[in-house]
């Protein structure tokens, strides 16, 4: 494919910029130069240390949006990499480098797909936008969520959104993420009375007091899941008590836990069930909650249909719809009413040493993105 070199060249250009969260390292400025040439109106939306980009071509609806992030996770020890993590390298049919799959390869495919689509359909229907942040891998406070707040405040509504996260499993396009589980974390403190282990009548051991409650929590059935989601899961990730001395009963117990939850239950219902259980066990407790995202789901419809048809046309694959895996910035976009899918490269090496992406997959992905726009934005 003649356009393959264009996607590969752009991906290398982006990988060579060490944009570790929240530093954009000039990635978005480079993208802006490409987008301005295509007739996009550019809005930079910096919030605190985070760089965000909202670029739009056209003013009418419907609005088709590509969403992604220029930031990457740290490379770890560079000497452990086969090739330097921020020196993009072609080898064995792969492009190697931090961000190759998550998700500079996806962003490169966005841009080259747009360049070909706009050359063929300069008067396409509706509008096209890009929402790019440098805060997806970080605390996600000043990134996509703030851009969406800005758009919502002025009633600018996304109709369809393709998030270029690495969704594929074995071959590009084999999996489309049409939703994600919600994620809620709790930091639980159970108070007791500290004292000497030899005087049990003078102490209240919070580990002993909390253990039956934690055992019950770990066995709870929250829901059965549904057609698109597995059942809600509860996991304790950390537990701590004590001073380090073996002859002291601790005064409090700290427990960190997380639930990945389906659309069958709400965050408020989870909080209420846990509060009821801890009260029933007569514990002196408090929880600090962090809600990372509500679950979202885009059922079959115009975006899912266009995505599956485009993938089949380019690769011959019948895509599987999935909601497995972690969270993505789609969780901030879907609540506005947008149809959202995640469709991007194979995710086998993301966040790992020697992250890489198939060069052929970059070409295929760009072609898929182009076909999705043809299906949605041309008569």
SERO-4910 file (N, C-alpha, C, O; in steps of 0.05 Angstrom, whole numbers):
BEGIN
 pado doro    nc1    nc2    nc3   cac1   cac2   cac3    cc1    cc2    cc3    oc1    oc2    oc3
  Unk    A     17    -24      0      0      0      0     18     25      0     37     26     16
  Unk    A     12     44    -16     29     67    -18     27     84      7     46     98     15
  Unk    A      3     83     20      0    100     44     14     88     68     16    101     89
  Unk    A     23     64     66     35     51     90     59     67    100     62     70    124
  Unk    A     75     76     81     99     91     89     91    116    104    106    125    122
  Unk    A     69    128     96     61    153    110     53    148    139     61    164    156
  Unk    A     39    127    144     31    120    172     55    113    188     58    122    211
  Unk    A     73     96    177     97     88    191    115    113    197    125    115    219
  Unk    A    118    130    178    135    154    181    124    171    204    140    182    220
  Unk    A     98    175    204     86    192    225     88    179    252     94    192    272
  Unk    A     83    153    254     86    139    279    114    142    290    118    146    314
  Unk    A    135    140    273    162    143    282    167    172    292    181    176    312
  Unk    A    156    191    278    159    219    285    148    223    314    160    238    330
  Unk    A    126    210    321    113    214    347    129    198    369    133    208    391
  Unk    A    137    174    362    151    157    382    178    170    390    187    167    413
  Unk    A    190    185    371    216    197    377    214    220    398    234    229    408
  Unk    A    189    229    404    185    249    424    178    235    451    158    222    452
  Unk    A    195    238    471    191    223    496    170    235    514    175    248    534
  Unk    A    145    231    506    122    245    518    111    229    542     88    219    540
  Unk    A    127    226    563    118    212    587     98    230    602    103    253    607
  Unk    A     75    219    610     54    234    623     65    253    644     82    245    660
  Unk    A     56    278    645     37    291    627     50    308    605     38    324    592
  Unk    A     76    303    601     91    319    581     85    310    553     88    287    546
  Unk    A     75    329    537     67    323    509     92    322    491     91    310    470
  Unk    A    113    336    499    139    335    485    136    343    455    151    334    438
  Unk    A    117    361    450    115    371    422     98    354    403     96    361    380
  Unk    A     87    332    413     72    315    395     48    330    383     43    329    359
  Unk    A     33    344    401      8    356    391     14    380    372     -1    384    353
  Unk    A     36    394    377     43    416    359     49    404    331     42    417    311
  Unk    A     61    381    330     67    368    304     40    360    291     37    364    267
  Unk    A     22    348    306     -4    340    295    -19    365    285    -32    363    264
  Unk    A    -18    387    300    -32    411    292    -23    420    264    -39    429    248
  Unk    A      3    419    259     13    427    233      1    410    210     -4    421    188
  Unk    A     -3    385    216    -15    367    196    -45    373    193    -56    373    171
  Unk    A    -58    378    215    -88    382    214    -95    409    203   -115    411    189
  Unk    A    -79    430    208    -86    456    196    -85    455    166   -101    468    152
  Unk    A    -67    439    155    -65    436    126    -90    422    114    -96    424     90
  Unk    A   -105    408    131   -130    394    123   -155    411    128   -177    402    123
  Unk    A   -151    436    138   -174    453    142   -187    450    169   -211    458    173
  Unk    A   -173    439    188   -184    437    216   -181    463    231   -161    477    228
  Unk    A   -201    470    247   -199    492    266   -187    480    292   -197    461    302
  Unk    A   -166    493    301   -151    482    324   -157    497    349   -157    522    350
  Unk    A   -163    483    371   -166    494    397   -147    479    416   -151    455    420
  Unk    A   -128    493    427   -112    480    448   -126    485    475   -135    508    480
  Unk    A   -128    465    491   -142    467    517   -123    457    539   -127    435    549
  Unk    A   -103    473    547    -86    465    569   -100    468    595   -113    489    600
  Unk    A    -98    448    612   -108    450    640    -85    441    658    -76    418    656
  Unk    A    -76    459    676    -53    454    693    -30    445    675    -23    460    656
  Unk    A    -18    422    681      6    414    666     -1    397    641     17    388    627
  Unk    A    -27    394    636    -36    376    615    -42    391    589    -54    412    590
  Unk    A    -32    380    567    -37    391    540    -60    376    527    -59    352    525
  Unk    A    -81    390    519   -103    378    504   -108    392    478   -103    416    475
  Unk    A   -117    376    459   -123    387    432   -151    380    423   -159    356    424
  Unk    A   -166    400    415   -192    395    402   -191    407    375   -188    432    372
  Unk    A   -192    391    354   -191    401    327   -216    392    312   -224    369    314
  Unk    A   -228    411    297   -253    404    284   -253    415    255   -244    437    250
  Unk    A   -264    399    237   -267    407    209   -297    405    203   -309    383    203
  Unk    A   -309    428    198   -338    429    193   -353    439    217   -342    439    239
  Unk    A   -378    448    213   -394    459    234   -420    444    238   -433    446    258
  Unk    A   -428    428    217   -454    414    218   -451    387    233   -429    377    237
  Unk    A   -474    376    241   -475    349    251   -480    330    228   -487    340    206
  Unk    A   -477    304    231   -466    291    255   -436    296    258   -422    302    238
  Unk    A   -426    292    282   -398    297    288   -384    270    294   -390    256    313
  Unk    A   -364    264    277   -348    240    280   -322    248    293   -309    267    284
  Unk    A   -313    234    313   -289    242    329   -270    218    332   -278    196    338
  Unk    A   -244    224    327   -223    206    336   -212    216    363   -207    239    366
  Unk    A   -210    197    382   -200    205    408   -175    189    415   -174    165    410
  Unk    A   -155    202    427   -131    188    435   -113    204    453   -121    226    462
  Unk    A    -90    193    458    -71    207    477    -43    205    466    -34    185    456
  Unk    A    -29    227    470     -1    228    461     18    220    483     42    215    478
  Unk    A      9    218    508     27    210    530     31    180    530     15    165    521
  Unk    A     54    173    541     61    144    544     70    139    573     77    158    588
  Unk    A     70    114    581     80    106    607    111    107    606    122    105    585
  Unk    A    124    110    629    153    110    629    165     84    616    152     63    616
  Unk    A    188     87    605    200     64    590    212     43    609    216     21    600
  Unk    A    217     51    634    233     33    651    262     34    642    270     51    627
  Unk    A    278     15    651    307     16    645    312     13    615    306     -8    603
  Unk    A    323     34    602    327     34    573    346     11    565    343      1    543
  Unk    A    364      4    582    384    -16    574    371    -44    572    383    -62    560
  Unk    A    348    -47    583    334    -73    580    319    -76    554    310    -98    547
  Unk    A    316    -54    539    302    -54    514    321    -65    492    345    -61    493
  Unk    A    309    -79    473    325    -88    450    335    -64    433    358    -64    423
  Unk    A    318    -44    430    325    -19    417    318      4    436    299      1    451
  Unk    A    332     26    434    325     48    453    296     56    451    285     59    428
  Unk    A    282     59    473    253     62    473    243     86    458    220     86    448
  Unk    A    258    107    457    249    131    443    264    136    417    265    159    406
  Unk    A    277    115    407    288    116    380    274     95    363    282     72    362
  Unk    A    251    103    350    235     83    336    251     67    316    266     78    299
  Unk    A    248     41    317    265     23    301    248      3    286    230     -9    298
  Unk    A    253     -1    260    239    -22    245    256    -47    245    280    -47    238
  Unk    A    244    -69    253    258    -95    253    238   -117    253    218   -117    268
  Unk    A    242   -137    236    226   -162    235    196   -156    230    179   -170    239
  Unk    A    191   -135    214    163   -128    208    149   -112    229    125   -107    226
  Unk    A    163   -104    250    151    -89    272    164    -61    274    187    -58    266
  Unk    A    149    -43    284    160    -17    293    162    -18    324    142    -22    337
  Unk    A    187    -15    334    192    -17    362    195     10    375    206     28    362
  Unk    A    185     14    399    188     38    413    165     42    433    144     31    430
  Unk    A    171     58    454    150     64    474    128     80    461    133    101    449
  Unk    A    103     70    463     80     83    451     73     72    423     53     81    412
  Unk    A     89     54    413     83     43    386     54     33    384     40     38    364
  Unk    A     46     18    404     19      7    404      0     24    421    -24     25    415
  Unk    A     10     36    442     -7     51    461      3     79    465     20     84    482
  Unk    A     -7     99    448    -23     94    425    -15    112    402    -32    123    388
  Unk    A     11    115    398     20    133    376     16    120    349     12    134    329
  Unk    A     16     93    348     10     80    322    -19     86    314    -24     91    291
  Unk    A    -37     86    334    -65     92    328    -69    121    319    -84    126    301
  Unk    A    -55    140    332    -57    168    324    -46    172    296    -58    187    280
  Unk    A    -24    159    290    -13    162    263    -33    152    242    -36    164    221
  Unk    A    -47    130    248    -67    119    230    -91    138    228   -102    140    206
  Unk    A    -98    151    250   -119    172    248   -113    192    226   -128    198    208
  Unk    A    -88    203    229    -81    226    212    -79    219    183    -89    233    165
  Unk    A    -66    196    177    -63    188    149    -90    180    137    -95    185    113
  Unk    A   -107    168    153   -134    162    144   -149    188    137   -163    189    116
  Unk    A   -147    208    154   -159    234    149   -149    247    124   -164    258    108
  Unk    A   -122    245    120   -110    258     97   -121    246     71   -128    261     52
  Unk    A   -124    220     70   -135    207     46   -165    212     43   -174    217     21
  Unk    A   -179    210     65   -208    214     64   -215    242     55   -233    245     38
  Unk    A   -202    262     66   -209    290     59   -200    296     30   -213    312     16
  Unk    A   -178    284     21   -170    287     -7   -192    276    -26   -197    288    -47
  Unk    A   -205    254    -18   -225    241    -35   -253    254    -31   -268    256    -50
  Unk    A   -258    263     -7   -285    274      0   -282    301     14   -288    304     37
  Unk    A   -272    322      0   -268    348     13   -294    360     23   -294    376     41
  Unk    A   -317    352     12   -343    363     20   -359    342     34   -383    340     31
  Unk    A   -346    326     51   -360    304     66   -383    315     83   -384    339     89
  Unk    A   -401    298     90   -423    305    107   -413    310    136   -392    301    144
  Unk    A   -429    326    151   -423    330    179   -396    342    184   -386    357    168
  Unk    A   -385    335    207   -359    345    216   -342    323    226   -351    301    234
  Unk    A   -316    328    226   -296    310    237   -280    324    259   -274    348    256
  Unk    A   -274    310    281   -258    323    302   -238    303    313   -240    279    309
  Unk    A   -217    314    325   -198    298    341   -197    309    369   -196    334    373
  Unk    A   -198    291    389   -195    298    417   -170    284    427   -170    259    430
  Unk    A   -149    299    431   -123    287    438   -114    298    465   -114    323    469
  Unk    A   -105    281    484    -96    290    510    -68    280    516    -59    261    503
  Unk    A    -55    292    536    -29    282    545    -32    270    574    -12    268    588
  Unk    A    -56    263    581    -61    255    609    -77    229    611    -91    225    631
  Unk    A    -76    211    591    -92    187    593    -80    167    611    -94    152    626
  Unk    A    -53    165    612    -40    145    628    -36    155    657    -27    139    674
  Unk    A    -43    180    663    -38    191    689    -62    193    706    -79    175    706
  Unk    A    -64    215    721    -87    218    740   -114    224    727   -134    225    741
  Unk    A   -114    229    701   -138    234    685   -157    255    697   -181    253    696
  Unk    A   -145    276    709   -160    298    720   -163    321    701   -185    333    698
  Unk    A   -142    327    687   -141    351    669   -140    344    640   -132    361    623
  Unk    A   -147    320    633   -146    311    605   -173    310    592   -188    330    591
  Unk    A   -180    287    580   -204    284    565   -229    293    580   -247    306    568
  Unk    A   -230    287    606   -254    294    621   -259    325    622   -282    334    621
  Unk    A   -237    341    622   -240    370    622   -248    380    594   -263    399    592
  Unk    A   -238    367    574   -246    375    546   -275    370    542   -290    386    531
  Unk    A   -284    346    551   -313    339    549   -330    359    565   -351    367    555
  Unk    A   -321    367    589   -336    387    604   -339    413    588   -360    425    587
  Unk    A   -317    421    574   -318    445    558   -337    443    535   -353    461    530
  Unk    A   -336    420    521   -355    415    499   -384    414    508   -401    426    495
  Unk    A   -388    401    530   -416    399    541   -427    426    548   -450    432    543
  Unk    A   -410    443    560   -419    470    568   -428    486    544   -445    504    548
  Unk    A   -417    481    521   -426    496    498   -443    479    479   -447    486    455
  Unk    A   -453    457    489   -472    440    474   -460    429    448   -474    427    428
  Unk    A   -434    423    449   -421    412    425   -420    381    429   -406    371    446
  Unk    A   -437    367    414   -441    339    419   -428    321    398   -431    325    374
  Unk    A   -413    301    408   -401    281    391   -422    260    385   -435    250    403
  Unk    A   -425    253    359   -444    232    351   -431    204    353   -442    186    366
  Unk    A   -408    202    340   -393    177    339   -364    182    347   -353    202    339
  Unk    A   -353    164    364   -325    168    372   -310    141    370   -318    121    381
  Unk    A   -288    142    355   -270    119    354   -245    126    371   -230    145    365
  Unk    A   -241    111    392   -218    114    410   -196     94    399   -201     71    396
  Unk    A   -172    105    393   -152     88    380   -136     71    399   -113     64    393
  Unk    A   -147     65    422   -133     47    441   -127     20    429   -143     10    412
  Unk    A   -105      7    437    -99    -20    427   -119    -40    437   -116    -51    458
  Unk    A   -139    -46    420   -161    -63    428   -158    -92    417   -170   -110    428
  Unk    A   -141    -95    397   -140   -120    383   -124   -141    399   -107   -134    415
  Unk    A   -130   -166    394   -119   -188    411    -96   -203    396    -74   -203    405
  Unk    A   -103   -215    373    -83   -230    358    -77   -217    331    -54   -216    322
  Unk    A    -98   -206    318    -95   -192    292   -111   -166    293   -131   -164    307
  Unk    A   -101   -146    279   -114   -120    280   -143   -123    271   -149   -134    250
  Unk    A   -162   -112    288   -190   -113    281   -205   -137    291   -229   -139    288
  Unk    A   -191   -156    305   -205   -180    313   -223   -175    337   -242   -190    342
  Unk    A   -218   -154    352   -234   -146    375   -240   -116    374   -222   -100    369
  Unk    A   -265   -109    377   -274    -81    381   -284    -79    410   -300    -95    418
  Unk    A   -274    -60    425   -285    -55    452   -309    -36    449   -306    -13    441
  Unk    A   -333    -46    455   -357    -30    453   -367    -22    480   -390    -14    483
  Unk    A   -350    -23    500   -357    -15    527   -335    -22    545   -316    -36    538
  Unk    A   -337    -13    570   -317    -20    590   -331    -22    617   -352     -9    622
  Unk    A   -320    -39    634   -330    -41    661   -324    -15    676   -305      0    670
  Unk    A   -341     -9    697   -334     12    715   -313      4    734   -308    -20    738
  Unk    A   -300     23    747   -278     18    766   -282     36    790   -282     60    787
  Unk    A   -283     24    814   -285     39    838   -266     27    859   -266      3    863
  Unk    A   -250     45    871   -231     36    891   -238     47    919   -249     69    921
  Unk    A   -232     31    939   -237     40    967   -212     38    984   -197     18    981
  Unk    A   -208     57   1001   -187     56   1021   -200     54   1048   -210     74   1059
  Unk    A   -201     30   1059   -216     24   1083   -197     25   1108   -176     14   1108
  Unk    A   -206     39   1128   -192     39   1154   -210     28   1175   -233     38   1179
  Unk    A   -201      7   1189   -216     -4   1211   -201      2   1237   -177     -5   1239
  Unk    A   -214     16   1256   -201     24   1281   -205      3   1302   -226     -9   1305
  Unk    A   -183      0   1318   -184    -18   1342   -172     -3   1365   -172     22   1366
  Unk    A   -161    -18   1384   -147     -6   1407   -120    -19   1409   -118    -43   1413
  Unk    A    -98     -3   1405    -71    -14   1406    -63    -21   1434    -73     -9   1454
  Unk    A    -46    -41   1436    -36    -48   1463    -17    -72   1461     -9    -80   1439
  Unk    A     -9    -82   1485     10   -104   1486     -5   -130   1481    -27   -135   1490
  Unk    A      9   -148   1466     -4   -173   1459    -10   -190   1483    -27   -208   1483
  Unk    A      5   -186   1505      1   -202   1529    -23   -194   1545    -30   -208   1565
  Unk    A    -36   -172   1538    -59   -162   1553    -83   -160   1534    -93   -138   1529
  Unk    A    -93   -183   1525   -114   -182   1504   -140   -168   1514   -156   -158   1498
  Unk    A   -145   -168   1541   -169   -156   1551   -168   -126   1549   -189   -112   1552
  Unk    A   -144   -114   1544   -141    -85   1542   -141    -75   1513   -139    -51   1509
  Unk    A   -142    -93   1494   -139    -85   1466   -164    -93   1450   -180   -110   1458
  Unk    A   -166    -80   1427   -185    -89   1407   -170    -92   1381   -162    -72   1369
  Unk    A   -165   -117   1372   -148   -122   1349   -164   -118   1323   -182   -134   1317
  Unk    A   -158    -97   1308   -174    -91   1284   -171   -113   1262   -189   -117   1246
  Unk    A   -148   -127   1262   -145   -149   1243   -165   -171   1249   -178   -181   1231
  Unk    A   -166   -179   1274   -185   -200   1282   -214   -191   1277   -231   -207   1267
  Unk    A   -220   -166   1284   -247   -156   1281   -256   -155   1252   -278   -162   1245
  Unk    A   -237   -147   1234   -244   -143   1206   -243   -169   1190   -256   -170   1169
  Unk    A   -228   -188   1198   -223   -212   1182   -249   -226   1172   -252   -232   1149
  Unk    A   -269   -230   1190   -294   -243   1180   -308   -225   1160   -320   -236   1140
  Unk    A   -308   -199   1163   -321   -181   1144   -307   -182   1117   -320   -183   1096
  Unk    A   -280   -182   1117   -265   -184   1092   -270   -210   1078   -272   -211   1054
  Unk    A   -271   -232   1094   -276   -258   1082   -304   -258   1068   -307   -268   1046
  Unk    A   -324   -246   1082   -351   -245   1070   -351   -228   1045   -364   -235   1025
  Unk    A   -337   -205   1046   -335   -187   1023   -324   -202    999   -334   -199    976
  Unk    A   -303   -218   1004   -289   -231    981   -307   -252    968   -301   -261    946
  Unk    A   -327   -261    982   -345   -282    972   -371   -272    961   -387   -287    950
  Unk    A   -376   -246    964   -402   -235    955   -407   -239    925   -388   -236    909
  Unk    A   -431   -245    918   -439   -245    890   -453   -218    885   -475   -213    896
  Unk    A   -441   -201    869   -452   -174    866   -474   -174    844   -495   -161    848
  Unk    A   -469   -188    823   -489   -190    801   -480   -214    784   -459   -226    789
  Unk    A   -496   -220    764   -489   -242    746   -477   -233    720   -472   -249    702
  Unk    A   -472   -206    717   -463   -195    692   -486   -196    672   -509   -199    680
  Unk    A   -480   -193    647   -501   -194    626   -488   -202    599   -466   -211    598
  Unk    A   -503   -198    578   -494   -206    551   -466   -195    545   -450   -207    531
  Unk    A   -461   -170    554   -436   -156    546   -415   -155    569   -392   -151    563
  Unk    A   -424   -159    594   -405   -156    616   -403   -181    633   -423   -194    638
  Unk    A   -378   -188    642   -376   -209    662   -387   -199    689   -391   -175    693
  Unk    A   -391   -217    708   -400   -208    734   -381   -189    747   -357   -190    742
  Unk    A   -391   -171    764   -375   -152    779   -355   -168    797   -362   -188    809
  Unk    A   -330   -158    799   -310   -172    814   -299   -153    836   -296   -129    831
  Unk    A   -293   -164    859   -281   -150    882   -254   -162    887   -251   -186    890
  Unk    A   -233   -145    890   -206   -154    896   -193   -136    916   -194   -111    914
  Unk    A   -181   -148    937   -164   -133    956   -136   -132    944   -124   -152    936
  Unk    A   -125   -107    942    -98   -104    929    -77    -99    950    -53   -103    944
  Unk    A    -84    -90    974    -64    -85    994    -77    -86   1022   -100    -78   1025
  Unk    A    -62    -95   1041    -72    -96   1069    -49    -91   1088    -27   -102   1084
  Unk    A    -53    -74   1107    -31    -66   1125    -41    -60   1153    -62    -47   1157
  Unk    A    -26    -70   1172    -31    -63   1200     -5    -67   1216     13    -80   1206
  Unk    A     -3    -55   1239     19    -60   1256     42    -40   1254     44    -26   1234
  Unk    A     59    -41   1274     82    -22   1276    107    -35   1267    128    -21   1265
  Unk    A    107    -61   1262    131    -76   1257    141    -92   1281    156   -110   1278
  Unk    A    131    -84   1304    138    -99   1329    119   -123   1332     96   -121   1326
  Unk    A    130   -145   1340    114   -170   1342     98   -171   1368     80   -188   1370
  Unk    A    103   -154   1387     89   -155   1413     68   -133   1416     59   -127   1439
  Unk    A     61   -120   1394     42    -98   1395     18   -104   1378     20   -111   1354
  Unk    A     -6   -103   1390    -31   -105   1375    -35    -78   1360    -34    -57   1373
  Unk    A    -40    -79   1334    -43    -54   1319    -68    -39   1327    -88    -50   1336
  Unk    A    -66    -12   1324    -89      4   1330   -109      7   1307   -132     14   1311
  Unk    A    -99      3   1282   -117      4   1260   -107    -13   1237    -84    -20   1235
  Unk    A   -126    -20   1220   -121    -37   1196   -128    -21   1172   -149     -8   1171
  Unk    A   -111    -21   1152   -116     -8   1126   -118    -28   1104   -101    -46   1101
  Unk    A   -140    -26   1088   -145    -45   1067   -151    -29   1041   -169    -12   1041
  Unk    A   -136    -35   1020   -142    -23    993   -156    -44    976   -147    -67    975
  Unk    A   -178    -36    963   -192    -55    947   -204    -41    922   -206    -17    921
  Unk    A   -211    -58    903   -222    -47    878   -244    -65    868   -243    -90    871
  Unk    A   -265    -53    856   -286    -68    842   -287    -60    813   -287    -36    808
  Unk    A   -287    -79    795   -293    -74    767   -322    -83    763   -328   -106    767
  Unk    A   -339    -64    755   -367    -70    757   -382    -67    730   -374    -51    713
  Unk    A   -403    -83    728   -418    -84    703   -440    -63    704   -443    -48    723
  Unk    A   -456    -61    682   -479    -43    681   -502    -54    698   -523    -41    699
  Unk    A   -499    -77    710   -521    -88    727   -521    -75    755   -540    -80    770
  Unk    A   -501    -60    762   -500    -48    789   -488    -20    787   -474    -14    768
  Unk    A   -494     -3    806   -484     24    806   -463     27    828   -461     11    847
  Unk    A   -447     48    825   -427     54    846   -440     59    873   -430     51    894
  Unk    A   -463     73    873   -477     78    898   -487     53    911   -486     50    936
  Unk    A   -496     34    895   -505      8    906   -482     -7    918   -485    -21    939
  Unk    A   -459     -6    905   -435    -19    916   -427     -7    943   -422    -22    962
  Unk    A   -427     19    945   -420     32    970   -440     25    992   -432     19   1015
  Unk    A   -466     24    985   -486     17   1005   -483    -11   1016   -486    -16   1040
  Unk    A   -478    -30    997   -475    -58   1006   -451    -62   1024   -453    -76   1044
  Unk    A   -429    -48   1018   -405    -51   1035   -409    -38   1062   -401    -49   1082
  Unk    A   -422    -15   1062   -428     -2   1088   -446    -19   1105   -441    -22   1129
  Unk    A   -466    -31   1093   -484    -48   1108   -469    -72   1120   -474    -79   1143
  Unk    A   -451    -84   1105   -437   -107   1114   -418   -100   1137   -416   -114   1157
  Unk    A   -403    -77   1134   -385    -69   1155   -399    -62   1181   -390    -67   1203
  Unk    A   -423    -49   1178   -439    -42   1202   -449    -67   1215   -450    -69   1240
  Unk    A   -457    -87   1199   -468   -112   1210   -446   -126   1227   -453   -140   1246
  Unk    A   -421   -123   1219   -399   -135   1234   -390   -117   1257   -370   -123   1271
  Unk    A   -404    -95   1261   -400    -77   1284   -371    -66   1284   -358    -65   1305
  Unk    A   -362    -59   1261   -334    -47   1259   -335    -17   1262   -355     -4   1255
  Unk    A   -313     -6   1272   -309     23   1272   -293     29   1246   -268     26   1246
  Unk    A   -306     38   1225   -293     39   1199   -298     66   1185   -316     81   1192
  Unk    A   -281     72   1166   -286     93   1147   -273     85   1120   -253     71   1119
  Unk    A   -285     95   1098   -275     89   1071   -272    115   1055   -290    131   1055
  Unk    A   -249    118   1043   -245    139   1023   -248    126    995   -234    108    988
  Unk    A   -268    136    980   -274    123    954   -262    139    931   -260    163    932
  Unk    A   -253    125    910   -245    137    885   -259    123    862   -255     99    857
  Unk    A   -276    138    848   -291    127    825   -275    134    800   -274    157    792
  Unk    A   -262    114    788   -247    119    763   -264    121    739   -257    134    719
  Unk    A   -287    108    739   -305    110    716   -329     93    719   -328     71    731
  Unk    A   -352    102    708   -376     86    707   -374     67    683   -359     73    664
  Unk    A   -387     45    684   -388     28    661   -403     41    638   -421     57    642
  Unk    A   -394     35    613   -409     45    590   -412     23    569   -396      4    569
  Unk    A   -431     26    552   -437      5    532   -448     19    507   -467     35    509
  Unk    A   -437     13    484   -448     21    458   -458     -4    445   -442    -19    433
  Unk    A   -484     -9    445   -495    -33    432   -493    -30    402   -485    -10    391
  Unk    A   -502    -51    388   -503    -50    359   -517    -25    349   -537    -17    361
  Unk    A   -506    -13    329   -517     12    318   -499     21    296   -482      6    286
  Unk    A   -502     46    287   -488     55    263   -457     54    266   -444     46    247
  Unk    A   -446     61    289   -417     61    292   -406     32    294   -386     26    281
  Unk    A   -419     15    310   -410    -12    312   -412    -26    284   -394    -40    276
  Unk    A   -434    -21    270   -438    -34    244   -417    -24    224   -406    -41    209
  Unk    A   -412      2    223   -392     13    205   -364      2    211   -349     -4    193
  Unk    A   -358     -1    237   -332    -10    245   -328    -39    236   -307    -47    226
  Unk    A   -348    -56    242   -346    -84    235   -344    -88    205   -329   -105    195
  Unk    A   -360    -72    190   -360    -75    161   -333    -66    149   -322    -79    131
  Unk    A   -322    -44    160   -296    -35    151   -274    -55    156   -257    -60    139
  Unk    A   -274    -67    180   -254    -87    187   -256   -111    169   -236   -121    159
  Unk    A   -281   -120    163   -284   -143    146   -274   -137    118   -262   -154    105
  Unk    A   -280   -113    108   -271   -105     81   -240   -105     79   -230   -115     59
  Unk    A   -227    -95     99   -198    -92     98   -183   -118    105   -162   -124     93
  Unk    A   -193   -132    125   -178   -155    136   -192   -182    131   -179   -203    133
  Unk    A   -218   -182    125   -232   -207    122   -242   -219    149   -255   -239    149
  Unk    A   -235   -205    171   -242   -215    198   -271   -208    205   -281   -187    198
  Unk    A   -284   -225    221   -309   -219    234   -302   -211    263   -293   -227    279
  Unk    A   -305   -185    269   -297   -175    295   -314   -185    318   -338   -188    315
  Unk    A   -301   -190    341   -315   -196    366   -319   -171    382   -300   -155    384
  Unk    A   -342   -167    393   -347   -145    411   -339   -153    439   -346   -175    448
  Unk    A   -325   -136    454   -315   -143    480   -316   -118    498   -313    -96    489
  Unk    A   -319   -123    524   -317   -102    544   -295   -108    565   -294    -95    586
  Unk    A   -278   -128    559   -258   -136    577   -235   -116    579   -234    -97    563
  Unk    A   -218   -119    599   -195   -102    602   -199    -79    621   -219    -78    636
  Unk    A   -181    -60    620   -182    -38    639   -201    -16    630   -220    -22    616
  Unk    A   -195      8    639   -213     31    632   -198     47    610   -174     44    606
  Unk    A   -213     64    596   -201     82    577   -216    108    578   -236    111    593
  Unk    A   -207    128    563   -220    154    563   -248    153    550   -263    172    552
  Unk    A   -255    131    538   -282    127    528   -303    131    550   -326    139    545
  Unk    A   -295    126    575   -314    129    597   -322    158    602   -343    162    614
  Unk    A   -307    177    593   -314    205    595   -331    215    572   -346    234    574
  Unk    A   -329    201    549   -342    209    525   -370    197    522   -389    210    514
  Unk    A   -372    172    530   -398    157    527   -421    170    542   -443    170    532
  Unk    A   -417    180    567   -440    192    581   -453    216    568   -475    224    576
  Unk    A   -439    228    548   -451    251    534   -473    242    514   -486    259    502
  Unk    A   -475    216    510   -494    205    490   -481    196    465   -494    186    447
  Unk    A   -454    198    463   -440    190    439   -439    159    437   -438    145    458
  Unk    A   -440    149    413   -433    121    408   -402    120    408   -389    135    395
  Unk    A   -391    101    424   -362    100    428   -353     71    423   -364     52    434
  Unk    A   -332     68    407   -318     42    405   -288     47    408   -278     69    402
  Unk    A   -274     27    418   -245     27    418   -235      8    397   -243    -15    396
  Unk    A   -219     18    379   -209      2    357   -180     11    350   -176     33    341
  Unk    A   -162     -7    355   -134      1    351   -116    -24    348   -126    -46    343
  Unk    A    -90    -21    351    -71    -43    346    -73    -66    366    -89    -65    385
  Unk    A    -57    -86    361    -56   -109    379    -43   -100    405    -24    -85    406
  Unk    A    -55   -109    428    -47    -99    454    -26   -116    469    -22   -112    493
  Unk    A    -14   -135    455      3   -155    469     27   -143    484     35   -153    504
  Unk    A     38   -121    474     63   -111    486     59    -84    500     79    -71    507
  Unk    A     35    -74    503     31    -47    515     41    -47    543     38    -66    558
  Unk    A     54    -24    551     65    -19    577     89    -37    583     99    -37    606
  Unk    A     98    -53    564    120    -72    569    146    -61    558    146    -42    542
  Unk    A    168    -73    567    194    -69    553    191    -81    525    178   -102    522
  Unk    A    204    -68    505    202    -77    477    174    -75    466    166    -92    450
  Unk    A    159    -54    474    133    -49    461    137    -46    431    157    -34    422
  Unk    A    119    -57    415    121    -56    386     94    -60    373     75    -69    386
  Unk    A     93    -53    347     68    -56    332     76    -66    304     96    -58    293
  Unk    A     59    -83    293     64    -93    266     61    -70    246     41    -55    246
  Unk    A     81    -67    228     80    -45    208     56    -50    189     43    -31    182
  Unk    A     51    -75    182     28    -81    165      2    -73    179    -17    -64    167
  Unk    A      1    -77    206    -23    -70    221    -29    -40    221    -52    -32    220
  Unk    A     -7    -24    221    -11      5    219    -25     12    193    -43     29    193
  Unk    A    -16      0    171    -28      5    145    -58     -3    145    -75     11    137
  Unk    A    -63    -28    156    -90    -38    156   -108    -20    173   -131    -15    166
  Unk    A    -98    -11    196   -113      5    214   -121     31    201   -144     40    203
  Unk    A   -102     44    188   -108     69    174   -129     65    153   -147     81    150
  Unk    A   -128     42    138   -148     36    118   -175     31    130   -196     40    119
  Unk    A   -176     18    154   -201     13    168   -214     40    176   -238     44    173
  Unk    A   -197     58    188   -208     83    197   -220     99    173   -240    112    176
  Unk    A   -206     98    150   -216    112    127   -243    101    118   -261    116    111
  Unk    A   -245     74    118   -270     61    110   -293     68    129   -316     70    121
  Unk    A   -287     70    155   -308     77    174   -319    105    168   -343    109    168
  Unk    A   -301    124    162   -311    151    155   -326    151    129   -347    165    126
  Unk    A   -317    135    109   -332    134     84   -361    124     89   -380    134     78
  Unk    A   -364    104    107   -390     93    112   -408    113    127   -433    113    123
  Unk    A   -396    129    145   -413    146    162   -416    175    151   -436    188    157
  Unk    A   -398    184    134   -398    212    127   -400    217     97   -396    240     88
  Unk    A   -406    197     81   -411    201     53   -438    188     46   -446    168     58
  Unk    A   -451    199     25   -477    189     18   -476    161      7   -496    149      0
***
